[in-house]
Amino acid sequence: MKKYSLLVIFILGTFFVFQDAYAATSYTRIFYYRQSPAAQQDFFNHANAIDVLAPQTYSFTASGTLVGSTSPAIRVFAAAHNIRIMPLVTNGAFSQQVTEALLDNPIIENVAIAALVTEAKKEHYWGWQIDFEPMNALYRQKFSAFVANAATILHTNGLILSVAVVAHTSDRPADYPAGFWQSTAGVFDYTTLAKSADFLSIMSYDDPLSHGPVVAYPWLKKVVAYALTHVPAAKISLGIPLYYWQWNNRTGRRIGIGGATTLARSIKEHAKSAQFGYSSYEAESFVRFGYTTIWYENARSIATKIALIKKAGLAGFSAWRLGLEPSAIYTVVEK
């Protein structure tokens, strides 16, 4: 059999050894969504694997106006398959200016929260996830207060509220890359946010210290350990990446990022020289060709992350994002 054919089985095929262990789930499976033909088709094809769809389609303006929508076809399909919709709402196009306008002005803040209630009732959403990033750590208390205010109002209206938070491993700024705590991570007070929100989705990917996988497994375990000291396990949804990172082995620089389609295409082009492997230490699969290494997710690596979720008793996972994933992952997440 040709090497590329073996590759297709390895990446896009099934890992039946994991299927029995993880087919029956007791955790909530959240999939993030950006509108695209691939994402929509994956949503339609794998309804049994999705409990909550989280479209990244809404944002606030600096005046507190809520802009965005979700596709009617997505809403109709979700309702027919008992899939809850929890859109993300961002601070503009991830704008610090919008963040400051909202959090510095109680009137604008209340306008924004009221808009969430109105839209959710109109479109029959489960609730919302606040996805504000990046934010300066100076706004730590104001952001927590905003979440508390939003949670109170949404809960009064029968809606849930969750928050996407940057992954933490400690409270020491020195344990992160220079400036990362102040500009990105430090604004998220896990303990206070968890008291208000129904759950936190920890963005445990884009590991800032990794020079290999999107999320190094030893780092992921530290993220979980930190979270459990600040947040009840039942309020933690662990972020799982569905995309790959590509590295230049000579320079040590990351040179690419993508999903299953581009991964298969890249390896087809280098089928004669591709060398495949799995790192038990990183709990991740990789392929090397020439001076390039690609670290990617498949059923085996996702099953390992699910095992961690179940062992820690977490609420479930938040996967970024539909349209990028290899089809093999559904052998370990579908009921």
N, C-alpha and C positions, 0 to 999 in steps of 0.2 A: 504493500500500500504506500502511496506517495506520502512524503512528510507533511505536505499541506493538508491532506485528508485526515491524517492523525491529529493535526493541529485543530481542525474544525471540530473533531470529536472532543478534544481536550478542552477547548474554550467554550464552544457553543452547544456542545452536546449535554448529556445528563450525567449526574453523579448519583446513581441509584443507591450507593452505599449509604448516603445521607438521607435519602428520602423518607424511610420509615421513622427515623429518629425525630425528624422535624416537620413532618407533614401536618401533624395535629398541633396547632399552636394555641398558646394561652396568653399571647402578648399582642399588642396593637401594632399593626404594620402600616406605617405612614409612608406614602410615596410623594415626593415633591414633583411638581409638574410645570413645564413651560410648553406653551402651545407650539406644536410642530407635528407634521404628519407621522413621524416615527413615534413620538410620545403618545399621540392619540391612539395609534394602532396598538401599541403595547398596553395601553389602558383597556382598550376594548378586548384584547386577547387574554388578559390575565386578571379579570375581575375577582377571581377566587383568591388572589394573593394580596388584595388591597382592602384594608379596613377604612382608611382615611386617605383621601386625595387632597393634597395641599398645593393648589396652583399659586405660582408666584406671578400674580396678575394685577395686584392693587398697590397703590402708593398714596401717600399724603403729599399735598403741596404745603408750602410755607404758611398758607392761610388756614390750614386744617381741612381743606377740601379733599374728599376721597375720590380718586380717579381709578378707573379700571373696570374690568368685567371678566366673567368666565363664559366660555362657549356654551350656548344652549344645548348643543349635542352632548357635551360633557355632563351638564347638569341632569339631563334626561336619563342618560345611561347610568349615572351614579344612583339616581333615585330608584331606577328599575332593579338595581343590583344591591340595594341597601348599603351603599358606600357613602360614608359621610364626607362632606366637603368642608374643609377648613382652609380658606385662602390665607396666604401670607399678605401682610401689608408692610410696605417698606417706607423708609424715610426719604421720599422722593426717589431719585436714582442713586440711592445710598449717599445722601447729601448731609454733611455736617450742618450746613446752613438750615436745612429743613428741620433737622433735629433740634437745633437751638431755638428756632421759631416756635416749635411746638412746646418744648419743655420749659421755655422761659415765660410763656404766656398762658395762664390758666384758662382764659376765654377761648383761645385757639385750641387748646388741648380738649376742652369739653365739646367744642364743635366737631373735632375729629372723632371723638369717641361716640358721639351721637350719630355720626354718619355710619360708623360700623354697625350700630344697632339697626338702623334703617335698612341698610343694604342686606344685612344677614337675614332679616325678617322677609324682605322682598324676594330674596333668592333661595330661602330655606337652607341657609348654611348651618352647620353644626356650631360654628364659632369662628374665631380668628387666631392666627399666630402673628405676633409682632416680631418683625425681622428688621430691626434697626442696626445698621452697621456702615462704616465704623463710627465709633463714638469716643470722644475724649473721656478719660476716667474722671475728669472734673464733674461730669454729669451723672455720676453714679447714683447719688441720692435722688436727683430729679427724675432719672429714668425709673428707678424703683417706685417712686411716688406716682408716676404716670401709669405704670403697670397696675399698681394697687387701685387707682381710681378707675381705670378701664375694667379691671376684673369685677369690681363692685357693681358697676353699671351693667356690664354684660351678663353677669350672673343674675341680676335682678330681672333681666329680660330672657332668662332661660338659655343663655349662650355660654359656651366655654371660651377660655382665653389661655393660650399657651405662648411661650416666648422662646425664640431661637437665641441661644447663647453661645459665645465663643468658648471653646474647650479650655478648661483650666487644669493644671496639675499641681499648683500651689498658689499661695497668696504673696509670694515673693517676686517682685518685678524682675529681680536679677536672674530668675530661673527661666526667663523668656528672652527671645532676641531683643536687641537694643531697641527701645522705644515701643515695643509691642504691647506691653501692659498699659502704658499711658494712652496710646492711640487706639487700641483695639480691644484688649481683653479686660482691662481693669474696671470698666464701667459696669460689668455684670456682677451684681451681688447675689450669688446663688441663694444664700439663706433667705434674704428678704424677698427676692422674686418668687421663690417657691412657696412662701406663705400666702401670696396673692394668686398666682397663676394655678391653673389646673395641672399643668406639667411644663417641664422645660425640655426642649429639643436641643441636645448638646451637639454643636457642629464639630464633631470629633473626626474631622478630615482636614485636608490641607495642613497636616502636621508641620508646624513651622521649623522643626529641627530635622525632619527626615530628608535623607538623600537617596531614598529608595521608594518604598510604597507611599501612596497618598496618606495612609495612616499606618505607622509602624505599630505592630501589635503590643510590644512592651509599653509604648507610650499610651496606647488605648487603655491598657489596664490601669495605668496611673490616672488617666482621666476619670475612669469609673471609680477608682478608689477615692479620689478627691471629691467627686460629686456625692458619693454616699456619706461623706462626713458633713455635708451641708444640705442635702436634699433627700426626702424620703424616697426609697427605691421606686415606689409606685408612682412617683412624679418625674421619673427620668426616662426620656426617650433617647436612645443612643443613636447618634448620627452614623450612617453607613454610606461610604462613597460607592458609586456605581461606575466610576470612570477611572482611567489609567493615567499614570505619569510616565513620561519617556525621558531618559537621561543620556547625555553624551559621556561615555566612560572615560574619555581622555581629559575632558575639561571639568567633569563633575557638575556640569550645569544641566538644569532641566530644559529640554528643548521641545517638549510636546505634551499635550493633554488631549484626551478624546474618549470615545466610547467604543462599544463592541464592533460597530461597522468599520470604523477607521482602523481599529486594531487588526481585524481580520484582513483588511486590505493591505496594511503595512507588512504583515507577515507573509501574505501570499507573494508579495514582491521579493521577499528574501527567503523563500521556502527552502532553498538549497543550503543556506548557512544557518538557519534558525536553530537555536538550542533552547529547550524548554526546561523549566525547573520549578520547584516549590520550596520556599524557605520555611521550615517549621518555626524558626525563631521569629520571623516577621509574620508568619501565618498568611503568606501571600504568594501568588504565582508570578513567574517572570519569564520573559523570553529575551534572549540575546542574539543579536546579529551584527556583524561588523563591530563598530565601536558604540553600539547602542544597546541599552537595556530598557525594557518596558515592564513595569510592575502593574498588574491588573487583577481585578476581582473575578472570581468564578464561584461555582457552587461550593467548592471546598473552603475557600476563604470566607465566604458569607456564612457557611455553616459554623465555622469557628467563632465568628462574631455573635451569632445567634446563641451558641452555647454559653458564651460569656454573659449575654443578656439574661438567659434563663438561670444561670448559676447565681447571678447577683440579684435576681428577682426584680429586674427592671420592668417598666411599663411596656417597653417594646423598642422599636427602631424607627428612625426617620431617615429614609434613603434618598439621596440626591443622585440622579433624578431619572424619571422615566424617559426612555428613548436612548439612554446610554448603556443600559445593562445588557450583559450576555443572557440569552434565554435560559441557560443552565441554572441560573439562580432560582428560577421558579420551582425547581425540583425540591428545594429546601424551604421555601416560604409559602407555597400554596397549601391550603387545607385539604 
